[in-house]
Amino acid sequence: MTKKFRRRPKDKKTGLPKVYLSGAKNKAAKAAEIKKTAAAYRRGERVDLKAISKFRVSQDGTKKKKKRKK
Protein backbone atom coordinates (compact mmCIF):
# COMPACT_ATOMS: atom_id res chain seq x y z
CA MET A 1 0.00 0.00 0.00
CA THR A 2 1.45 3.34 -1.02
CA LYS A 3 1.76 6.19 1.42
CA LYS A 4 -0.70 9.02 0.87
CA PHE A 5 0.48 12.58 1.33
CA ARG A 6 -1.64 15.49 2.50
CA ARG A 7 -2.57 18.05 -0.14
CA ARG A 8 -0.66 21.30 0.25
CA PRO A 9 -2.17 24.74 -0.39
CA LYS A 10 -0.97 25.96 -3.77
CA ASP A 11 0.24 29.40 -4.83
CA LYS A 12 -2.27 30.90 -7.28
CA LYS A 13 0.27 32.47 -9.66
CA THR A 14 2.67 29.54 -10.01
CA GLY A 15 0.66 26.46 -9.04
CA LEU A 16 3.46 25.24 -6.75
CA PRO A 17 2.88 24.48 -3.08
CA LYS A 18 3.29 27.61 -0.93
CA VAL A 19 5.73 25.74 1.32
CA TYR A 20 8.25 25.54 -1.55
CA LEU A 21 8.24 29.31 -1.99
CA SER A 22 8.13 30.42 1.64
CA GLY A 23 11.06 32.58 2.68
CA ALA A 24 12.18 33.36 -0.87
CA LYS A 25 13.25 36.89 -1.76
CA ASN A 26 11.79 36.57 -5.27
CA LYS A 27 9.00 33.98 -5.32
CA ALA A 28 8.51 34.16 -9.11
CA ALA A 29 12.20 33.48 -9.80
CA LYS A 30 12.29 30.57 -7.37
CA ALA A 31 9.12 29.07 -8.88
CA ALA A 32 10.55 29.41 -12.40
CA GLU A 33 13.78 27.67 -11.32
CA ILE A 34 11.87 24.81 -9.68
CA LYS A 35 9.69 24.31 -12.77
CA LYS A 36 12.67 24.50 -15.16
CA THR A 37 14.60 21.92 -13.12
CA ALA A 38 11.58 19.60 -12.91
CA ALA A 39 11.04 19.77 -16.68
CA ALA A 40 14.71 19.03 -17.41
CA TYR A 41 14.64 16.09 -14.99
CA ARG A 42 11.51 14.69 -16.68
CA ARG A 43 13.16 14.95 -20.10
CA GLY A 44 16.17 13.05 -18.77
CA GLU A 45 18.59 15.92 -19.22
CA ARG A 46 21.58 16.53 -16.96
CA VAL A 47 20.64 18.62 -13.92
CA ASP A 48 23.40 20.86 -12.53
CA LEU A 49 22.97 20.42 -8.78
CA LYS A 50 25.73 22.87 -7.91
CA ALA A 51 24.03 25.69 -9.83
CA ILE A 52 20.64 24.84 -8.33
CA SER A 53 22.06 24.85 -4.82
CA LYS A 54 23.79 28.19 -5.42
CA PHE A 55 20.57 29.76 -6.75
CA ARG A 56 18.45 28.48 -3.88
CA VAL A 57 20.93 29.75 -1.29
CA SER A 58 20.86 33.19 -2.96
CA GLN A 59 17.04 33.17 -2.71
CA ASP A 60 17.12 32.40 1.01
CA GLY A 61 15.55 35.20 3.02
CA THR A 62 17.46 34.54 6.22
CA LYS A 63 21.20 35.09 6.22
CA LYS A 64 23.42 33.93 9.04
CA LYS A 65 25.50 36.56 10.78
CA LYS A 66 29.26 36.19 10.69
CA LYS A 67 30.95 35.65 14.03
CA ARG A 68 33.69 38.04 15.02
CA LYS A 69 36.89 36.77 16.53
CA LYS A 70 37.90 38.56 19.70
MOPAC internal coordinates of N, CA, C and O (Angstrom, degrees):
PM7 1SCF
backbone

  N    0.0000 0     0.00 0     0.00 0    0    0    0
  C    1.4499 1     0.00 0     0.00 0    1    0    0
  C    1.5309 1   108.70 1     0.00 0    2    1    0
  O    1.2310 1   120.76 1   -51.37 1    3    2    1
  N    1.3085 1   116.16 1   128.63 1    3    2    1
  C    1.4585 1   120.03 1  -178.24 1    5    3    2
  C    1.5247 1   111.11 1   -80.61 1    6    5    3
  O    1.2310 1   121.75 1   -30.54 1    7    6    5
  N    1.3167 1   114.26 1   149.46 1    7    6    5
  C    1.4565 1   120.00 1  -179.68 1    9    7    6
  C    1.5241 1   109.36 1   -75.75 1   10    9    7
  O    1.2310 1   120.65 1   -44.34 1   11   10    9
  N    1.3211 1   116.37 1   135.66 1   11   10    9
  C    1.4622 1   120.51 1   178.30 1   13   11   10
  C    1.5194 1   108.83 1   -99.91 1   14   13   11
  O    1.2310 1   121.14 1   -44.41 1   15   14   13
  N    1.3126 1   115.42 1   135.59 1   15   14   13
  C    1.4506 1   121.31 1  -179.94 1   17   15   14
  C    1.5221 1   109.85 1  -102.79 1   18   17   15
  O    1.2310 1   121.13 1   -31.85 1   19   18   17
  N    1.3411 1   115.44 1   148.15 1   19   18   17
  C    1.4581 1   119.59 1   176.87 1   21   19   18
  C    1.5126 1   110.14 1   -68.70 1   22   21   19
  O    1.2310 1   120.43 1   -33.37 1   23   22   21
  N    1.3190 1   116.79 1   146.63 1   23   22   21
  C    1.4634 1   121.02 1   176.05 1   25   23   22
  C    1.5163 1   108.76 1   -73.47 1   26   25   23
  O    1.2310 1   120.67 1   -43.14 1   27   26   25
  N    1.3119 1   116.32 1   136.86 1   27   26   25
  C    1.4622 1   121.87 1   179.61 1   29   27   26
  C    1.5184 1   110.11 1  -100.32 1   30   29   27
  O    1.2310 1   119.89 1   -35.30 1   31   30   29
  N    1.3294 1   117.81 1   144.70 1   31   30   29
  C    1.4769 1   118.65 1   175.29 1   33   31   30
  C    1.5210 1   110.23 1   -64.70 1   34   33   31
  O    1.2310 1   120.85 1   -45.34 1   35   34   33
  N    1.3247 1   115.98 1   134.66 1   35   34   33
  C    1.4605 1   121.52 1  -175.09 1   37   35   34
  C    1.5296 1   111.07 1   -98.12 1   38   37   35
  O    1.2310 1   121.25 1   -27.66 1   39   38   37
  N    1.3293 1   115.22 1   152.34 1   39   38   37
  C    1.4547 1   122.23 1   173.68 1   41   39   38
  C    1.5235 1   107.51 1   -77.90 1   42   41   39
  O    1.2310 1   119.89 1   -46.63 1   43   42   41
  N    1.3280 1   117.82 1   133.37 1   43   42   41
  C    1.4621 1   120.35 1  -174.73 1   45   43   42
  C    1.5274 1   113.15 1   -67.65 1   46   45   43
  O    1.2310 1   119.93 1   141.64 1   47   46   45
  N    1.3304 1   117.74 1   -38.36 1   47   46   45
  C    1.4700 1   120.38 1  -177.49 1   49   47   46
  C    1.5240 1   112.72 1   -70.75 1   50   49   47
  O    1.2310 1   120.47 1   136.78 1   51   50   49
  N    1.3318 1   116.71 1   -43.22 1   51   50   49
  C    1.4624 1   120.23 1  -171.07 1   53   51   50
  C    1.5224 1   114.42 1  -101.95 1   54   53   51
  O    1.2310 1   120.62 1   153.01 1   55   54   53
  N    1.3321 1   116.42 1   -26.99 1   55   54   53
  C    1.4581 1   119.85 1  -177.81 1   57   55   54
  C    1.5198 1   113.15 1    85.83 1   58   57   55
  O    1.2310 1   120.13 1   178.25 1   59   58   57
  N    1.3380 1   117.37 1    -1.75 1   59   58   57
  C    1.4630 1   121.15 1   177.88 1   61   59   58
  C    1.5211 1   109.54 1   -87.02 1   62   61   59
  O    1.2310 1   120.23 1   -23.58 1   63   62   61
  N    1.3351 1   117.17 1   156.42 1   63   62   61
  C    1.4613 1   118.93 1   175.32 1   65   63   62
  C    1.5309 1   111.10 1   -60.35 1   66   65   63
  O    1.2310 1   120.37 1   -39.77 1   67   66   65
  N    1.3264 1   116.89 1   140.23 1   67   66   65
  C    1.4603 1   121.94 1  -178.12 1   69   67   66
  C    1.5225 1   111.81 1   -60.83 1   70   69   67
  O    1.2310 1   120.40 1   150.72 1   71   70   69
  N    1.3277 1   116.84 1   -29.28 1   71   70   69
  C    1.4610 1   121.39 1  -178.96 1   73   71   70
  C    1.5347 1   110.38 1   -61.20 1   74   73   71
  O    1.2310 1   120.23 1   143.78 1   75   74   73
  N    1.3326 1   117.16 1   -36.22 1   75   74   73
  C    1.4654 1   121.07 1  -178.62 1   77   75   74
  C    1.5232 1   111.51 1   -65.88 1   78   77   75
  O    1.2310 1   120.27 1   150.73 1   79   78   77
  N    1.3210 1   117.08 1   -29.27 1   79   78   77
  C    1.4616 1   121.47 1  -173.80 1   81   79   78
  C    1.5217 1   113.23 1  -101.76 1   82   81   79
  O    1.2310 1   120.15 1   176.26 1   83   82   81
  N    1.3216 1   117.32 1    -3.74 1   83   82   81
  C    1.4642 1   119.09 1  -176.84 1   85   83   82
  C    1.5215 1   110.39 1   -67.47 1   86   85   83
  O    1.2310 1   121.17 1   -43.67 1   87   86   85
  N    1.3273 1   115.37 1   136.33 1   87   86   85
  C    1.4623 1   120.54 1   177.93 1   89   87   86
  C    1.5119 1   114.81 1    84.92 1   90   89   87
  O    1.2310 1   119.57 1  -179.79 1   91   90   89
  N    1.3234 1   118.43 1     0.21 1   91   90   89
  C    1.4615 1   121.12 1  -179.55 1   93   91   90
  C    1.5220 1   110.47 1   -81.05 1   94   93   91
  O    1.2310 1   120.79 1   -34.83 1   95   94   93
  N    1.3198 1   116.10 1   145.17 1   95   94   93
  C    1.4669 1   120.41 1   176.90 1   97   95   94
  C    1.5209 1   109.79 1   -71.66 1   98   97   95
  O    1.2310 1   120.56 1   138.20 1   99   98   97
  N    1.3266 1   116.54 1   -41.80 1   99   98   97
  C    1.4648 1   122.41 1  -179.17 1  101   99   98
  C    1.5244 1   107.54 1  -126.80 1  102  101   99
  O    1.2310 1   120.59 1   -83.51 1  103  102  101
  N    1.3265 1   116.47 1    96.49 1  103  102  101
  C    1.4628 1   121.19 1  -174.73 1  105  103  102
  C    1.5246 1   112.58 1   -62.75 1  106  105  103
  O    1.2310 1   120.14 1   142.75 1  107  106  105
  N    1.3322 1   117.34 1   -37.25 1  107  106  105
  C    1.4667 1   120.89 1  -178.89 1  109  107  106
  C    1.5307 1   110.54 1   -65.75 1  110  109  107
  O    1.2310 1   120.19 1   138.77 1  111  110  109
  N    1.3239 1   117.23 1   -41.23 1  111  110  109
  C    1.4666 1   121.15 1  -179.79 1  113  111  110
  C    1.5249 1   110.60 1   -66.87 1  114  113  111
  O    1.2310 1   120.64 1   138.94 1  115  114  113
  N    1.3214 1   116.38 1   -41.06 1  115  114  113
  C    1.4600 1   119.81 1   179.83 1  117  115  114
  C    1.5252 1   110.61 1   -66.35 1  118  117  115
  O    1.2310 1   120.36 1   138.66 1  119  118  117
  N    1.3314 1   116.91 1   -41.34 1  119  118  117
  C    1.4652 1   121.06 1   178.60 1  121  119  118
  C    1.5239 1   110.63 1   -63.14 1  122  121  119
  O    1.2310 1   120.20 1   137.98 1  123  122  121
  N    1.3306 1   117.23 1   -42.02 1  123  122  121
  C    1.4634 1   121.27 1   179.72 1  125  123  122
  C    1.5239 1   110.22 1   -63.41 1  126  125  123
  O    1.2310 1   120.13 1   139.26 1  127  126  125
  N    1.3276 1   117.36 1   -40.74 1  127  126  125
  C    1.4686 1   121.47 1   179.42 1  129  127  126
  C    1.5274 1   110.61 1   -65.46 1  130  129  127
  O    1.2310 1   120.00 1   137.86 1  131  130  129
  N    1.3219 1   117.60 1   -42.14 1  131  130  129
  C    1.4664 1   121.17 1   179.64 1  133  131  130
  C    1.5274 1   110.19 1   -63.28 1  134  133  131
  O    1.2310 1   120.64 1   134.96 1  135  134  133
  N    1.3407 1   116.38 1   -45.04 1  135  134  133
  C    1.4672 1   120.39 1  -179.52 1  137  135  134
  C    1.5291 1   112.05 1   -66.05 1  138  137  135
  O    1.2310 1   120.55 1   139.90 1  139  138  137
  N    1.3375 1   116.55 1   -40.10 1  139  138  137
  C    1.4721 1   121.24 1   179.63 1  141  139  138
  C    1.5283 1   110.26 1   -63.93 1  142  141  139
  O    1.2310 1   120.48 1   136.81 1  143  142  141
  N    1.3185 1   116.69 1   -43.19 1  143  142  141
  C    1.4629 1   121.76 1   179.70 1  145  143  142
  C    1.5248 1   110.60 1   -65.56 1  146  145  143
  O    1.2310 1   120.42 1   137.59 1  147  146  145
  N    1.3307 1   116.80 1   -42.41 1  147  146  145
  C    1.4709 1   120.89 1   179.80 1  149  147  146
  C    1.5234 1   111.11 1   -62.94 1  150  149  147
  O    1.2310 1   120.68 1   138.82 1  151  150  149
  N    1.3376 1   116.30 1   -41.18 1  151  150  149
  C    1.4703 1   120.26 1  -179.80 1  153  151  150
  C    1.5210 1   110.72 1   -66.03 1  154  153  151
  O    1.2310 1   120.22 1   137.81 1  155  154  153
  N    1.3304 1   117.19 1   -42.19 1  155  154  153
  C    1.4706 1   120.96 1   179.31 1  157  155  154
  C    1.5243 1   110.23 1   -64.11 1  158  157  155
  O    1.2310 1   120.36 1   139.67 1  159  158  157
  N    1.3207 1   116.91 1   -40.33 1  159  158  157
  C    1.4640 1   121.86 1   179.57 1  161  159  158
  C    1.5239 1   110.05 1   -63.70 1  162  161  159
  O    1.2310 1   120.25 1   137.61 1  163  162  161
  N    1.3386 1   117.12 1   -42.39 1  163  162  161
  C    1.4663 1   121.35 1   178.95 1  165  163  162
  C    1.5184 1   111.86 1   -63.53 1  166  165  163
  O    1.2310 1   120.76 1   142.74 1  167  166  165
  N    1.3510 1   116.16 1   -37.26 1  167  166  165
  C    1.4675 1   119.79 1   179.48 1  169  167  166
  C    1.5259 1   112.62 1   -75.45 1  170  169  167
  O    1.2310 1   120.60 1   169.13 1  171  170  169
  N    1.3231 1   116.46 1   -10.87 1  171  170  169
  C    1.4602 1   120.44 1   179.03 1  173  171  170
  C    1.5151 1   113.13 1    86.68 1  174  173  171
  O    1.2310 1   120.43 1  -164.72 1  175  174  173
  N    1.3211 1   116.78 1    15.28 1  175  174  173
  C    1.4590 1   120.41 1   179.24 1  177  175  174
  C    1.5283 1   110.13 1   -78.40 1  178  177  175
  O    1.2310 1   121.29 1   -15.47 1  179  178  177
  N    1.3391 1   115.13 1   164.53 1  179  178  177
  C    1.4544 1   120.65 1   177.64 1  181  179  178
  C    1.5295 1   108.56 1   -71.88 1  182  181  179
  O    1.2310 1   120.71 1   -46.29 1  183  182  181
  N    1.3295 1   116.25 1   133.71 1  183  182  181
  C    1.4566 1   121.62 1   179.86 1  185  183  182
  C    1.5284 1   107.68 1  -109.87 1  186  185  183
  O    1.2310 1   120.52 1   -57.67 1  187  186  185
  N    1.3326 1   116.61 1   122.33 1  187  186  185
  C    1.4585 1   122.18 1  -177.74 1  189  187  186
  C    1.5304 1   109.51 1   -83.08 1  190  189  187
  O    1.2310 1   120.83 1   -83.90 1  191  190  189
  N    1.3288 1   116.01 1    96.10 1  191  190  189
  C    1.4597 1   120.50 1  -175.79 1  193  191  190
  C    1.5222 1   112.70 1   -66.53 1  194  193  191
  O    1.2310 1   120.32 1   147.88 1  195  194  193
  N    1.3210 1   117.00 1   -32.12 1  195  194  193
  C    1.4634 1   119.94 1  -179.33 1  197  195  194
  C    1.5342 1   110.40 1   -65.40 1  198  197  195
  O    1.2310 1   120.54 1   136.77 1  199  198  197
  N    1.3249 1   116.56 1   -43.23 1  199  198  197
  C    1.4650 1   121.20 1   179.32 1  201  199  198
  C    1.5305 1   110.97 1   -66.70 1  202  201  199
  O    1.2310 1   120.54 1   140.12 1  203  202  201
  N    1.3202 1   116.57 1   -39.88 1  203  202  201
  C    1.4613 1   121.03 1   178.97 1  205  203  202
  C    1.5196 1   110.15 1   -63.30 1  206  205  203
  O    1.2310 1   120.72 1   134.50 1  207  206  205
  N    1.3196 1   116.23 1   -45.50 1  207  206  205
  C    1.4559 1   121.00 1   179.99 1  209  207  206
  C    1.5255 1   111.01 1   -61.93 1  210  209  207
  O    1.2310 1   120.44 1   137.60 1  211  210  209
  N    1.3235 1   116.77 1   -42.40 1  211  210  209
  C    1.4606 1   121.59 1   179.82 1  213  211  210
  C    1.5320 1   110.40 1   -63.06 1  214  213  211
  O    1.2310 1   120.35 1   136.48 1  215  214  213
  N    1.3307 1   116.94 1   -43.52 1  215  214  213
  C    1.4650 1   121.24 1   179.71 1  217  215  214
  C    1.5228 1   111.02 1   -63.18 1  218  217  215
  O    1.2310 1   120.77 1   134.54 1  219  218  217
  N    1.3254 1   116.13 1   -45.46 1  219  218  217
  C    1.4636 1   119.97 1  -176.48 1  221  219  218
  C    1.5237 1   111.76 1   -68.17 1  222  221  219
  O    1.2310 1   120.12 1   147.30 1  223  222  221
  N    1.3162 1   117.38 1   -32.70 1  223  222  221
  C    1.4661 1   120.14 1   175.73 1  225  223  222
  C    1.5216 1   109.58 1   -68.00 1  226  225  223
  O    1.2310 1   120.06 1   141.69 1  227  226  225
  N    1.3365 1   117.48 1   -38.31 1  227  226  225
  C    1.4646 1   120.64 1   179.67 1  229  227  226
  C    1.5293 1   111.58 1   -67.82 1  230  229  227
  O    1.2310 1   120.23 1   154.56 1  231  230  229
  N    1.3262 1   117.17 1   -25.44 1  231  230  229
  C    1.4639 1   121.89 1   179.29 1  233  231  230
  C    1.5295 1   112.34 1   -83.68 1  234  233  231
  O    1.2310 1   120.22 1   168.44 1  235  234  233
  N    1.3193 1   117.19 1   -11.56 1  235  234  233
  C    1.4543 1   121.44 1  -176.81 1  237  235  234
  C    1.5168 1   110.68 1   -62.95 1  238  237  235
  O    1.2310 1   120.43 1   -49.81 1  239  238  237
  N    1.3143 1   116.79 1   130.19 1  239  238  237
  C    1.4607 1   121.22 1  -177.80 1  241  239  238
  C    1.5114 1   113.45 1   -77.02 1  242  241  239
  O    1.2310 1   120.36 1   151.75 1  243  242  241
  N    1.3257 1   116.91 1   -28.25 1  243  242  241
  C    1.4591 1   119.60 1  -177.54 1  245  243  242
  C    1.5156 1   109.74 1  -102.39 1  246  245  243
  O    1.2310 1   120.58 1   -56.74 1  247  246  245
  N    1.3059 1   116.49 1   123.26 1  247  246  245
  C    1.4574 1   121.82 1   177.21 1  249  247  246
  C    1.5198 1   108.79 1  -107.57 1  250  249  247
  O    1.2310 1   120.93 1   -38.70 1  251  250  249
  N    1.3117 1   115.82 1   141.30 1  251  250  249
  C    1.4600 1   119.92 1   178.67 1  253  251  250
  C    1.5228 1   109.31 1   -81.46 1  254  253  251
  O    1.2310 1   121.08 1   -38.02 1  255  254  253
  N    1.3100 1   115.55 1   141.98 1  255  254  253
  C    1.4580 1   120.36 1   178.52 1  257  255  254
  C    1.5227 1   109.63 1   -79.73 1  258  257  255
  O    1.2310 1   121.04 1   -36.65 1  259  258  257
  N    1.3175 1   115.62 1   143.35 1  259  258  257
  C    1.4584 1   120.46 1   177.23 1  261  259  258
  C    1.5243 1   109.53 1   -77.82 1  262  261  259
  O    1.2310 1   120.86 1   -39.17 1  263  262  261
  N    1.3193 1   115.97 1   140.83 1  263  262  261
  C    1.4572 1   120.47 1   178.12 1  265  263  262
  C    1.5153 1   109.30 1   -86.47 1  266  265  263
  O    1.2310 1   121.30 1   -40.44 1  267  266  265
  N    1.2949 1   115.11 1   139.56 1  267  266  265
  C    1.4706 1   120.51 1   177.49 1  269  267  266
  C    1.5176 1   109.51 1   -94.31 1  270  269  267
  O    1.2310 1   121.49 1   -41.23 1  271  270  269
  N    1.3151 1   114.75 1   138.77 1  271  270  269
  C    1.4585 1   119.21 1   174.23 1  273  271  270
  C    1.5184 1   108.52 1   -84.37 1  274  273  271
  O    1.2310 1   120.70 1   -41.65 1  275  274  273
  N    1.3005 1   116.27 1   138.35 1  275  274  273
  C    1.4652 1   120.08 1   179.46 1  277  275  274
  C    1.5016 1   111.38 1  -102.33 1  278  277  275
  O    1.2310 1   120.10 1   180.00 1  279  278  277

